[in-house]
Amino acid sequence: MAKEELIQFEGLVTEILPDARYRVQLDTGHEIVAYTAGKMKKNRIKTLAGDRVTVEMSPYDLEKGRLIFRHKDERPSQAPGGAPRGGPQRGGGQFRRR
């Protein structure tokens, strides 16, 4: 017997719930509860509210899903550009490493 095909949707994480679950607003307008896939946990991929994600769902239960991919932001990140750390070669300091 063949395994049932999973359905993939794109959506936006609207809320982080307890127990590593997320409330996701799908592009179709539906709202579901999803959990993080094992590969995302293994690779320590963090998901925050406002992230675009791909959700995998079973055709039998369209209220629950699994986050399988977090899309990168299109906007440039605001990386903090502070003072360099380290020894005299990188801006100096009180102590010198030998």
C-alpha positions in Angstrom: 0.0 0.0 0.0 1.4 3.4 -1.0 2.0 6.1 1.6 -0.2 9.1 1.3 1.4 12.2 -0.3 2.0 15.1 2.0 0.8 18.6 1.0 3.1 21.6 1.3 2.0 25.2 2.0 3.8 28.5 2.5 2.9 30.6 5.5 3.9 33.2 8.1 4.7 32.4 11.8 2.3 34.6 13.8 2.9 33.3 17.3 5.3 31.0 19.2 3.4 28.6 21.5 4.7 26.5 24.4 6.1 23.0 23.8 8.0 24.0 20.6 4.9 24.7 18.6 4.0 27.6 16.3 0.8 29.3 15.1 1.1 29.7 11.3 -1.1 31.8 9.0 -1.0 30.0 5.6 -1.1 32.0 2.4 -4.5 30.4 1.7 -5.8 32.2 4.8 -6.1 29.3 7.1 -4.4 29.2 10.5 -2.8 26.0 11.8 -0.6 24.8 14.6 2.8 23.4 13.5 5.8 21.9 15.1 9.5 21.9 14.1 10.8 19.1 11.9 13.6 16.9 13.2 16.2 18.1 10.7 15.5 21.7 11.7 16.1 20.8 15.4 19.2 18.8 14.5 20.7 21.8 12.6 19.6 24.2 15.3 17.5 26.4 12.9 15.6 28.9 15.0 12.2 30.1 14.0 10.8 33.4 15.2 7.4 35.2 14.9 7.3 36.9 11.5 9.4 34.3 9.6 8.2 32.8 6.3 8.1 29.0 6.4 7.1 26.0 4.4 4.7 23.7 6.2 4.1 20.0 5.4 0.6 18.6 6.2 -1.3 15.4 5.9 -4.4 15.4 3.8 -6.3 13.7 6.6 -5.7 16.5 9.3 -5.5 20.0 7.9 -5.3 21.6 11.3 -1.8 20.5 12.2 1.5 20.7 10.3 5.3 20.4 10.4 7.7 23.2 9.7 10.2 21.8 7.2 11.9 25.0 5.9 12.5 28.6 7.1 12.9 31.1 4.3 15.7 33.6 4.5 14.8 37.3 4.9 14.8 39.5 1.7 15.7 42.5 3.8 19.3 43.2 4.7 20.2 42.3 8.3 21.2 45.0 10.7 24.5 43.4 12.0 26.0 45.2 15.0 29.3 46.7 13.9 31.1 47.2 17.2 34.7 47.7 18.1 37.1 45.0 17.1 38.1 42.5 19.8 41.5 41.1 20.6 45.1 42.0 20.8 47.1 44.9 19.3 46.7 43.7 15.8 42.9 44.1 16.1 42.4 47.3 17.9 44.5 46.8 21.0 43.7 46.0 24.6 45.1 46.0 28.0 46.6 42.5 28.0 48.7 41.0 25.3 48.4 37.3 24.4 51.7 35.4 24.0 
